[in-house]
């Protein structure tokens, strides 16, 4: 067993903080860690020797990831708010949703709402609401689930200055971002700002499962397997292991981390991109974390056997993956996208697949949905294609609504911090 002195780890941590482009995650990458430590042996020997007189006492410190702000259905304790706190304000809700949406039954049935919460109106357009009455009632919460909510949400925000909180039933908020939302949103230190939350953590596990399935699809060459079965042709062939291969993750949020967790169980190395690499310093599922600049993304493509895109769609991420990244991709690399289609230049992706610069692609999202029949992606034999449904379990949207009703509404009426805060200005 390889043991590294805690002061050496502290030294490494301080050294890495001087760089904003990379952080090593020492829990799984001891070989890489040792090479870095050896290059700084003089400084380390001084640091460690200074503690030689205290070797009789050993202190073990465990650093855990602070997830208190964010919900995850596998890891978070249900209803962890303080139910003994008194209700200090009412939640008066507008549901910007279809009235017949079966996933919203818990919200649309007043008997299911927690104490202190009431539903004032349901609709998908401004014409469906009695705006005069709403102005008198002063709603302070908007629940959003309708896919065409951008315009009506902006109109509601402009008409109702009483709104304090907007919750998106989806993890992504690209369908509601607008100038009106940005204007209404301010940072958490301003009491006048509108809070925005989402359903992050409700969809991650099934998309992580899809990611590893897509990796296996190409590692075991399932297209060939299906062809041989259809032709009743018996021919053995070599397959690849996932163990020992590298998964690169662009967008290391809840979905990316869930995929990393499964990849770790498979014995894969994990590289991730994060805006702040130091936040991944003690993540048990990552070997290395790079910054989210273009050079780091190119480096990730060049080192990864499988590249997962699970990033949100924002003005900064739109079209950020192009020919440049595919040209530097590792030989026989596979690309998997469960984030948003417009993050990728789809023409460049098709060219990379046709030229075999990429071995294959697993795609659940596309630049245009439904995917047009004229798209070449339908015809390519090295594409695993699904209709944006790999998180579509029988109860996935119902569970997202339940999170709003059972977890965040009780916090709101008690004045507690809400789970899953979103930076509406940044778009995630």
C-alpha positions as CSV (number, residue, x, y, z in Angstrom):
1,X,0.0,0.0,0.0
2,X,1.4,3.4,-1.0
3,X,1.3,6.0,1.8
4,X,1.9,9.7,1.2
5,X,2.5,12.0,4.1
6,X,-0.3,14.4,4.7
7,X,2.0,17.4,4.6
8,X,3.1,16.3,1.2
9,X,-0.5,16.4,0.1
10,X,-0.9,19.8,1.5
11,X,2.2,21.0,-0.4
12,X,0.8,19.5,-3.6
13,X,-2.5,21.2,-3.0
14,X,-0.8,24.6,-2.5
15,X,1.3,24.1,-5.6
16,X,-1.7,23.2,-7.7
17,X,-3.6,26.2,-6.6
18,X,-1.0,28.4,-8.3
19,X,-2.3,27.0,-11.6
20,X,-5.8,27.5,-12.8
21,X,-5.7,24.9,-15.6
22,X,-5.3,21.5,-13.9
23,X,-5.9,19.7,-10.6
24,X,-5.0,16.1,-9.8
25,X,-7.3,14.1,-7.7
26,X,-5.0,12.1,-5.5
27,X,-7.5,9.5,-4.2
28,X,-7.2,7.5,-7.5
29,X,-4.0,8.7,-9.1
30,X,-1.2,7.9,-6.8
31,X,1.2,7.2,-9.6
32,X,0.8,10.7,-11.1
33,X,0.9,12.1,-7.6
34,X,4.2,10.4,-6.8
35,X,5.9,11.8,-10.0
36,X,4.9,15.3,-9.0
37,X,6.1,14.9,-5.5
38,X,9.4,13.5,-6.5
39,X,10.1,16.6,-8.6
40,X,9.7,18.6,-5.5
41,X,11.6,16.3,-3.1
42,X,13.8,19.0,-1.5
43,X,10.9,21.1,-0.4
44,X,9.0,18.1,0.7
45,X,11.8,16.7,2.8
46,X,12.0,20.0,4.6
47,X,8.3,20.1,5.2
48,X,8.1,16.5,6.4
49,X,11.2,16.6,8.6
50,X,9.7,19.5,10.5
51,X,7.0,17.2,11.8
52,X,9.3,14.2,12.7
53,X,9.0,15.0,16.4
54,X,5.2,14.6,16.2
55,X,5.1,11.2,14.5
56,X,3.6,9.5,17.6
57,X,0.3,11.3,17.0
58,X,-1.5,10.7,13.7
59,X,-4.4,12.9,12.6
60,X,-6.7,11.8,9.7
61,X,-8.8,14.3,7.9
62,X,-11.5,13.3,5.5
63,X,-12.6,15.9,3.0
64,X,-16.1,15.4,1.6
65,X,-17.8,17.1,-1.3
66,X,-20.2,19.8,-0.1
67,X,-23.5,18.9,-1.7
68,X,-25.8,20.7,0.8
69,X,-27.0,23.1,-1.9
70,X,-27.8,20.5,-4.4
71,X,-30.2,17.6,-4.7
72,X,-29.4,14.1,-5.9
73,X,-32.0,11.4,-5.6
74,X,-29.4,8.7,-4.9
75,X,-27.4,10.7,-2.3
76,X,-29.6,13.3,-0.7
77,X,-31.7,12.6,2.4
78,X,-35.4,13.2,1.6
79,X,-37.2,16.1,3.4
80,X,-34.0,17.2,5.2
81,X,-35.4,20.7,5.9
82,X,-36.2,21.7,9.5
83,X,-39.9,20.9,9.8
84,X,-39.9,22.4,13.3
85,X,-39.2,25.9,11.9
86,X,-42.4,28.0,11.7
87,X,-43.9,29.0,8.4
88,X,-43.0,32.7,7.9
89,X,-44.5,33.4,4.5
90,X,-47.0,31.9,2.0
91,X,-46.0,30.4,-1.3
92,X,-48.5,31.7,-3.9
93,X,-47.8,29.7,-7.0
94,X,-48.4,30.2,-10.7
95,X,-47.9,26.9,-12.7
96,X,-46.7,27.8,-16.2
97,X,-47.7,24.4,-17.4
98,X,-50.3,22.5,-19.4
99,X,-53.3,21.9,-17.3
100,X,-53.5,18.2,-18.3
101,X,-49.8,17.4,-17.7
102,X,-50.0,14.1,-15.8
103,X,-46.6,14.7,-14.2
104,X,-47.9,17.8,-12.3
105,X,-50.8,16.1,-10.5
106,X,-49.1,16.6,-7.1
107,X,-48.8,20.3,-7.7
108,X,-52.2,20.9,-9.4
109,X,-54.1,19.1,-6.7
110,X,-54.3,21.5,-3.8
111,X,-54.7,18.7,-1.3
112,X,-51.1,17.6,-2.0
113,X,-49.4,20.9,-1.3
114,X,-47.5,21.5,1.9
115,X,-48.7,23.9,4.6
116,X,-48.3,27.5,3.6
117,X,-48.5,26.8,-0.2
118,X,-51.4,27.5,-2.6
119,X,-51.8,27.3,-6.3
120,X,-53.3,30.4,-7.9
121,X,-53.4,29.7,-11.6
122,X,-52.3,27.2,-14.3
123,X,-51.7,28.1,-18.0
124,X,-49.2,28.2,-20.8
125,X,-49.9,31.7,-22.3
126,X,-50.6,35.0,-20.8
127,X,-54.1,34.9,-22.3
128,X,-55.0,31.9,-20.0
129,X,-54.3,33.9,-16.9
130,X,-56.6,36.5,-15.2
131,X,-53.8,39.1,-14.9
132,X,-56.0,41.6,-13.0
133,X,-56.7,39.0,-10.3
134,X,-53.1,37.9,-10.2
135,X,-51.9,41.4,-9.6
136,X,-54.2,41.6,-6.6
137,X,-53.2,38.2,-5.2
138,X,-49.5,39.0,-5.6
139,X,-48.1,35.6,-6.5
140,X,-44.4,35.0,-5.5
141,X,-43.6,31.6,-7.1
142,X,-43.6,30.5,-10.7
143,X,-43.3,26.7,-11.5
144,X,-42.2,26.2,-15.1
145,X,-42.6,23.0,-17.1
146,X,-44.1,24.0,-20.5
147,X,-41.4,23.7,-23.2
148,X,-42.5,27.0,-24.8
149,X,-42.4,29.0,-21.6
150,X,-39.7,31.6,-22.5
151,X,-42.1,34.4,-23.8
152,X,-44.9,33.9,-21.3
153,X,-42.5,33.8,-18.4
154,X,-40.9,37.0,-19.5
155,X,-44.3,38.6,-19.7
156,X,-45.3,37.4,-16.2
157,X,-42.0,38.7,-14.8
158,X,-42.6,42.1,-16.3
159,X,-46.2,42.3,-15.1
160,X,-45.8,40.8,-11.6
161,X,-43.0,42.4,-9.5
162,X,-44.1,40.2,-6.5
163,X,-42.3,37.2,-8.0
164,X,-39.5,35.9,-5.7
165,X,-38.7,32.5,-7.0
166,X,-38.8,30.6,-10.4
167,X,-38.4,26.8,-10.5
168,X,-37.7,24.9,-13.7
169,X,-38.9,21.3,-13.7
170,X,-36.0,20.5,-16.1
171,X,-32.4,20.5,-15.3
172,X,-31.6,22.8,-18.2
173,X,-32.9,26.3,-18.2
174,X,-32.1,27.2,-21.8
175,X,-35.8,27.1,-22.7
176,X,-36.6,29.9,-20.3
177,X,-33.6,32.2,-20.5
178,X,-34.4,35.8,-21.7
179,X,-33.5,39.4,-21.1
180,X,-36.5,39.6,-18.7
181,X,-35.2,36.7,-16.6
182,X,-31.7,38.0,-16.5
183,X,-33.0,41.4,-15.4
184,X,-35.1,39.9,-12.7
185,X,-32.3,37.7,-11.5
186,X,-29.7,39.2,-9.2
187,X,-27.1,37.5,-7.0
188,X,-28.1,35.9,-3.7
189,X,-26.9,38.8,-1.7
190,X,-29.6,41.1,-3.1
191,X,-32.9,40.5,-1.3
192,X,-34.7,42.0,-4.3
193,X,-33.4,39.5,-6.8
194,X,-35.5,36.6,-8.1
195,X,-34.2,33.2,-7.1
196,X,-34.0,30.5,-9.8
197,X,-33.8,26.7,-9.1
198,X,-34.0,23.6,-11.3
199,X,-34.5,19.8,-11.1
200,X,-30.8,19.0,-11.1
201,X,-30.2,15.5,-9.7
202,X,-33.5,14.0,-10.8
203,X,-32.2,12.7,-14.2
204,X,-28.6,11.9,-13.7
205,X,-28.5,8.2,-12.9
206,X,-30.3,7.1,-16.1
207,X,-28.2,9.3,-18.3
208,X,-25.1,7.9,-16.6
209,X,-26.3,4.4,-17.4
210,X,-26.8,5.4,-21.0
211,X,-23.3,6.8,-21.1
212,X,-21.7,3.5,-20.0
213,X,-24.0,1.6,-22.3
214,X,-22.8,3.7,-25.3
215,X,-19.2,3.1,-24.3
216,X,-19.9,-0.6,-24.2
217,X,-21.8,-0.5,-27.5
218,X,-18.6,0.6,-29.3
219,X,-16.1,-1.3,-27.1
220,X,-17.9,-4.6,-27.8
221,X,-18.7,-3.6,-31.4
222,X,-22.4,-4.3,-31.1
223,X,-23.2,-3.1,-34.6
224,X,-21.1,-6.0,-35.9
225,X,-22.8,-8.4,-33.5
226,X,-26.2,-7.3,-34.8
227,X,-25.1,-7.7,-38.4
228,X,-23.8,-11.2,-37.7
229,X,-27.0,-12.3,-36.0
230,X,-29.2,-11.0,-38.8
231,X,-27.0,-12.9,-41.3
232,X,-26.9,-16.0,-39.1
233,X,-23.1,-15.7,-39.4
234,X,-20.9,-17.2,-36.6
235,X,-17.5,-15.4,-36.5
236,X,-15.5,-14.6,-33.4
237,X,-13.8,-11.2,-33.1
238,X,-11.8,-9.3,-30.5
239,X,-13.5,-6.8,-28.3
240,X,-12.2,-4.0,-26.1
241,X,-12.4,-3.6,-22.3
242,X,-13.7,-0.4,-20.7
243,X,-11.3,-1.2,-17.8
244,X,-8.2,0.9,-18.2
245,X,-9.7,3.2,-20.9
246,X,-10.3,6.9,-20.3
247,X,-13.6,8.8,-20.1
248,X,-13.3,12.5,-20.7
249,X,-16.3,14.6,-19.4
250,X,-17.2,18.0,-20.7
251,X,-19.6,19.5,-18.2
252,X,-18.9,18.0,-14.8
253,X,-22.2,18.7,-13.1
254,X,-24.5,16.2,-11.6
255,X,-24.9,14.1,-14.8
256,X,-21.2,14.2,-15.5
257,X,-20.4,13.1,-11.9
258,X,-22.9,10.3,-12.0
259,X,-21.3,9.0,-15.2
260,X,-17.8,9.3,-13.6
261,X,-19.1,7.3,-10.6
262,X,-20.1,4.4,-12.9
263,X,-17.0,4.7,-15.0
264,X,-14.9,4.4,-11.8
265,X,-16.7,1.2,-11.0
266,X,-15.8,-0.1,-14.4
267,X,-12.1,0.7,-13.8
268,X,-11.9,3.6,-16.2
269,X,-9.8,6.7,-15.7
270,X,-11.8,9.9,-15.6
271,X,-10.8,13.3,-16.9
272,X,-13.1,16.3,-16.4
273,X,-13.4,19.9,-17.4
274,X,-14.5,22.4,-14.8
275,X,-14.6,26.2,-14.7
276,X,-12.8,25.9,-11.3
277,X,-10.5,22.8,-11.4
278,X,-9.8,23.1,-7.7
279,X,-13.4,22.1,-6.9
280,X,-12.6,18.7,-8.1
281,X,-9.4,18.3,-6.0
282,X,-10.9,15.7,-3.6
283,X,-13.5,14.2,-5.9
284,X,-13.2,10.4,-5.6
285,X,-14.4,9.8,-9.1
286,X,-11.9,12.0,-11.0
287,X,-8.3,11.4,-11.8
288,X,-7.6,14.8,-13.3
289,X,-9.6,18.0,-13.7
290,X,-8.7,20.6,-16.3
291,X,-10.0,24.1,-16.7
292,X,-12.7,24.8,-19.3
293,X,-10.6,26.8,-21.8
294,X,-10.2,25.6,-25.4
295,X,-6.6,24.2,-24.9
296,X,-7.9,22.1,-22.0
297,X,-10.8,20.8,-24.0
298,X,-8.4,19.9,-26.9
299,X,-6.2,18.1,-24.4
300,X,-9.1,16.2,-23.0
301,X,-10.1,15.0,-26.6
302,X,-6.5,13.9,-27.3
303,X,-6.4,11.8,-24.1
304,X,-9.8,10.3,-24.0
305,X,-11.1,7.0,-25.5
306,X,-14.7,8.2,-24.8
307,X,-15.8,11.8,-24.6
308,X,-19.0,12.6,-22.8
309,X,-20.7,16.0,-23.3
310,X,-23.1,16.7,-20.5
311,X,-22.7,20.5,-20.5
312,X,-25.7,22.9,-20.4
313,X,-26.6,25.1,-23.4
314,X,-25.5,28.7,-22.8
315,X,-24.2,31.5,-25.0
316,X,-20.7,30.4,-24.1
317,X,-21.2,26.6,-24.8
318,X,-23.2,27.0,-28.0
319,X,-21.1,25.6,-30.9
320,X,-18.0,25.1,-28.7
321,X,-17.2,21.6,-30.0
322,X,-16.1,21.7,-33.6
323,X,-13.7,20.2,-36.2
324,X,-10.8,21.5,-34.1
325,X,-11.6,19.1,-31.3
326,X,-12.4,16.2,-33.5
327,X,-9.1,16.7,-35.4
328,X,-7.1,16.2,-32.2
329,X,-9.2,13.4,-30.8
330,X,-7.4,10.2,-29.8
331,X,-7.4,7.4,-32.4
332,X,-10.7,5.4,-32.3
333,X,-12.3,7.8,-29.8
334,X,-16.0,7.8,-29.4
335,X,-18.2,10.9,-28.7
336,X,-21.3,10.8,-26.5
337,X,-23.7,13.7,-26.1
338,X,-26.4,13.9,-23.5
339,X,-26.1,17.7,-22.9
340,X,-27.7,19.7,-25.7
341,X,-27.4,19.3,-29.5
342,X,-26.4,22.9,-30.3
343,X,-23.2,22.7,-28.2
344,X,-21.8,20.6,-31.1
345,X,-21.3,21.7,-34.7
346,X,-23.3,18.9,-36.2
347,X,-21.8,19.2,-39.7
348,X,-18.3,18.9,-38.3
349,X,-19.4,15.9,-36.3
350,X,-20.8,14.2,-39.3
351,X,-17.6,14.8,-41.2
352,X,-15.5,13.3,-38.4
353,X,-17.8,10.2,-38.3
354,X,-17.7,9.7,-42.1
355,X,-13.9,10.1,-42.2
356,X,-13.5,7.8,-39.1
357,X,-11.6,10.5,-37.2
358,X,-14.1,9.3,-34.6
359,X,-14.8,5.7,-34.2
360,X,-18.4,6.4,-33.4
361,X,-20.9,8.6,-31.6
362,X,-23.8,8.0,-29.1
363,X,-26.2,10.8,-29.5
364,X,-29.3,11.5,-27.5
365,X,-29.6,15.2,-28.4
366,X,-29.4,17.1,-31.7
367,X,-29.2,20.6,-33.1
368,X,-32.7,20.3,-34.4
369,X,-35.3,18.1,-32.7
370,X,-37.0,16.0,-34.0
371,X,-34.0,15.1,-36.1
372,X,-34.9,15.8,-39.7
373,X,-35.2,12.8,-42.0
374,X,-32.6,14.4,-44.3
375,X,-29.9,14.3,-41.6
376,X,-27.0,12.1,-42.5
377,X,-26.8,10.9,-39.0
378,X,-29.7,8.5,-39.7
379,X,-27.6,6.7,-42.3
380,X,-24.2,6.4,-40.5
381,X,-23.5,2.9,-39.3
382,X,-21.2,4.2,-36.5
383,X,-23.9,6.2,-34.8
384,X,-26.0,5.1,-31.8
385,X,-29.0,7.4,-32.1
386,X,-31.9,7.9,-29.7
387,X,-34.8,10.5,-29.7
388,X,-33.8,12.6,-26.7
389,X,-35.3,10.0,-24.4
390,X,-32.5,8.4,-22.4
391,X,-33.7,10.1,-19.2
392,X,-37.3,9.4,-20.0
393,X,-38.2,6.9,-17.3
394,X,-41.9,6.2,-16.6
395,X,-41.8,8.5,-13.6
396,X,-39.0,11.0,-14.3
397,X,-41.1,14.1,-14.7
398,X,-43.4,13.2,-11.9
399,X,-40.3,12.9,-9.6
400,X,-39.1,16.3,-10.7
401,X,-42.4,17.8,-9.7
402,X,-42.3,16.0,-6.4
403,X,-38.9,17.5,-5.7
404,X,-40.4,21.0,-6.1
405,X,-43.4,20.2,-3.9
406,X,-41.8,18.0,-1.2
407,X,-38.3,19.5,-1.0
408,X,-38.2,23.1,-2.0
409,X,-41.7,24.5,-1.2
410,X,-41.3,23.6,2.5
411,X,-38.0,25.4,2.5
412,X,-39.4,28.5,0.8
413,X,-42.3,29.0,3.3
414,X,-39.8,28.6,6.2
415,X,-37.3,31.0,4.8
416,X,-34.6,28.3,4.4
417,X,-32.1,28.2,1.5
418,X,-33.5,26.5,-1.6
419,X,-31.9,23.5,-3.2
420,X,-30.5,23.6,-6.7
421,X,-29.8,27.3,-7.1
422,X,-29.1,28.3,-10.7
423,X,-27.2,31.3,-11.9
424,X,-29.7,32.6,-14.4
425,X,-27.3,35.1,-15.9
426,X,-24.8,32.3,-16.7
427,X,-27.5,29.9,-17.8
428,X,-26.8,27.0,-15.3
